[in-house]
Amino acid sequence: MRPVIRNVGIVAGLILVSAVIAPPVSAAPAFQPLKIVKECSKYSGDIGSFCTVTESSLAAIPAGSMVFYYGPVTNSPLYSSTAVVLEAGVGNTAVGYCILDDQSVGLCAFSAGTGTLAGFQALLKVSVADAKQMTYHWDGGYLLGAAK
């Protein structure tokens, strides 16, 4: 009986030691804050219509960048959804998907990018800034860099 107890003690000790000296698991990268204002007077709802970025807190998405809409993927009286492509200069794009309610409030998620937007991931709340001026806010967070 004593060898069994001794073996259990050794195993427990090894588990404790390995837990203490094991390298910590690295935390997932944290989203960085992102705020974008876009003007949508050229948006018609047709495929390929667009909005223009007028302000951005991310240098890789400067004013003048364009957001093209390639939907609706789903067109319901309660909400609409669309694939989007953010073009921030030649070869600098990000692809995503947006879903909005009938009040133009919703969410956009970006999952990939190229050029200066390589590895771009973002989750952004959509809200109306000024309905008469057709300006909208995207507020949320992003990651930028090589996807792992």
Protein Blocks (a to p, Z undefined) as FASTA:
>chain_A
ZZmmmmmmmmmmmmmmmmmmpccdddddddddddddddfklpgoiahiacddfbdfbfkl
cghiacdddbdfbdcfkbccddddddebehiacdddddddfkopacdddfbdehjlgoia
cddddddfblmlopacddddddedjdZZ
